[in-house]
Amino acid sequence: MKKRSVKCVLTVVFLLIFLGSGGFLAWKLADYWNGDRNYEKAAQIAQEEQPAEQNEESSPAQVNLAALQEVNHEVIGWLMIEGTEISYPLMQGSDNDYYLNHTWDGTRSAVGAIFLDCRNSSDLQDFNSVIYGHKMNNDSMFGLLHEYKNQGYWEAHPTLCLTTSSGVFRYDIFAYYETGTISTYSRDFVDDQTKQAYIDECLTQAMTDTGIRPEVDDHILTLSTCTGNGHATRWVVQAVHRE
């Protein structure tokens, strides 16, 4: 009798675990789905027709930043890697926590947003501007950055485009690699010597010699996402803006 009772209890426990796991998976899938719809909405707003005075210079994404900023004033641009699914509004909040679990319009979601480090200048004129995004299992957000582990992916997608209120800017991808969480994210450069040392370090870590060498007067974008390896390291793709 006692054995039967224990067996019944274990059955109930396993059933509850199964139902709980199924419920969590369903919630996760729904969160992903809602996140994707949320960014489809952003893309639709971004493509709305702009006033004539704002449409003198069109961008590859035809981005109507003013319309996006009416929804959320923390939209500072639109980031896209041409030929890929990476095409999102770029945010900047007052801290680096909010957009980890909120989408571009403030909806709470594990999908989060693509956002510029709060300590960087919003005009992206710093020597090194750091942009974060989640590595989603469905390859949304910055999930596709890991494709740069294959040199052929860089050869097919060597540039990224950033649209801001100041114009449309193209960046050449010069390095991609797995790294720790400190030196690559440096923002304090006291002189050209420290800038050059940073460039050298990035090129040393790069998985591929792209032949592109940033200079101390350039502006670098560091795109950062998780590796999934216990969050001890990050995967970064770096690009340099050239006039």
N, C-alpha and C positions, 0 to 999 in steps of 0.2 A: 504494500500500500504506500509506504514511504517513497519507494523508488518511483512509483507512478506519479506521485505528487511532485517530486523533484523534476521528473520528465515534463510534466505539464507546465511547471514554472519556467523551465528552460525554453520550452516551445513558445510561451508567451513572450519571453524576453527577446528571443531571436526574431519573432514576428514584429515586435515593436521596433527593433533595430532596423529591420528590413523596411518597414513603413516609414520610419524616420529618415533613412537614407534616400528612399524614393521621393519623399516629400522635399528633402533638401535639394536633390537633383532637379526636381521639377521647378523649384523656386529659382535655382541657378539658371536654368535654361530660359525661364521667363524673364529673368533680369537681363540676360544677354540679349534676348529678343527685343525687349523694351529699349535697351540701350541702342541697338542697331536702328530701331525706328526713330529714336530721338535724334540720331545723327543724320538720318535721311531727311528729317525735318530741317536740320541745320543747312544741309546741302540745298534744299529747295529754297529756303530763305536767301541763301547766299547767291542764288542764281536769279533772284528777282531783278527786274529791270531797274537800272539806276537812273537817277536824274541826268539829263544831258551834260550838265557841267561836271558831273562826277565820272562820266563814262568816256572821257577823252582818251584815256589809255586803258585798254581792256587787259585783263589778266587771263592766263590759261584756264583758271577756274571761274572766270567771270564773277568775281566775289563782290557782293554788295555788303561791305562791312557795316555801313550805317544801319542797314536793316537788322543785322545780327546784333549790333550794339543796342538797338532799341529793346531787344529781349534781355540782354545782359551787357552792361557797360564794361564788364571785365574781358570782353572779347578784344584782343589786341591785333589779331591777324588771322590768316588762313595758311596752314602748312600742308603742302602736298609733295609727294614723291611721284613724279610723272610716270605713268604706265603701271602704277600699283594702286591698291585700295587705300593706301594711306593718304587721306584727304580730309582734314578736320579743322575746325576753328581752333585757334591758339588762344589760350586763356592766361591770365596772370592774376592771382589772388593776393591777399595780404599775408598769406602764409603758404607753406608747401604741403599742407594737410588737407585743406578743403576739397580740392579737385582730385584727390585720391579716391573719394567716394561720392562725388557729385558730378553729373554731366555738365555740359556747357551752359545749359539753361537753369542750373541749380537743382535739377531732379536728383534725389539721392539714389545712387546706384553703384555697385561694385565695379562697373565699367569705367567710371571716372571720366577724366578729360585729358587732353593734351595741354600741358601748361608750362609756362616759362618760370624758372626759379624766381621767387619773390624778391631775391636780392639783386637780380639783374635789372639793368635799365630796360624799360618797356620799349624803347626805340631800337633795341637789339644792336646798339653801337658799342657794347662792351667788347673787349678782346675775345672773351669766351662766354657765350650765352648758353645756358644749360636748359634743355627742354625735356620734360618727363612724360612718360605714358606707360600704361600697363601692358604687360605681355598677356593678352587674352588667349584662351584656348581655342577660340574660333578664328584666330589670326586678325581680329579687329584691333583697333587702336595701334599700338606699336608692336603687335605680335609678329608682323612680317619683317621687322628689322633683323630678326635672326636668320632670314634668308641670305643676308649678306655674308654668312659663313661660306657661301659658295661664290667663288670669284666670278662665275658666269652671271650671277644676279647683279653684281656691281657693274659688270660690263653692259648689261641690259638697262640698268637704272642708275646711271652715274651722277645724276643731279637731282636737287630738290628745289622747290619754288616756294617762296614766302611772300605773301601779299599783306601789306600793312597800309595804314593811312598815308604813308609816305611814298608808296609805289610798289612795284613788283621786283623782287630780287631773286636771282638764281645763285645757287651754291653748288660747288663741285665737291663731291664726296671724296675725301682723301685718306680716311682711315676707318677701320672697324675692327673691334676686338673685345674680349672679355677682360674686365679689370676689377680692381678693388673699389672701394666707395669713397676714396679721399682725393688723391692727387689729380685724377682726371677732371674733377669737379672744381678745380681751383678757379678763383675769380680775382684774387689779389695779386696783381702784377706791378711791381714797383718800378720796373724799367725794362728796356729792350732785352737785357740779358736774361731776366727771369722769363720773359715771353719766349725767347728762343729756346731756353731750357725746356719749357713746357712743350713746344712744338717737337723738339727732338725726342722727348719722352713718348709723345703720342705716336710718332713715326716708328719708334723702336717697338712699340706694342702692336702695331698694325699687322694684320694677318696677310695683307697683300701690299706690295709696293705699287701704288697707283701712279707713281711718277709725279704726283701733285705735292708741292712743298709750300705750305703757308708761310707768309712772311710776318714780321712783327707788327706791321701796320695793318694787317688784315683783320677781318672779323670772322670768328669761328662759331659754328653752331655745334653743340654736343647733344645728340639725341640719346636719351638714356632709358633703358627698360630693364626689368628683372631677367635673370637667367633661369630661375626656377630651381637653382641648386642651393636651397636653404637660404636664399637671399643674401648670401655672403659676398657675392660678386654681382656685377652689372654688365650688361651688354650695351656697348655704345657704338654709334655711327656718327662720324664727325665730318663736317663739310665746311668749306671756306668760301666766303663771298669774294668775288672779283668784280671790279668795275666793268 
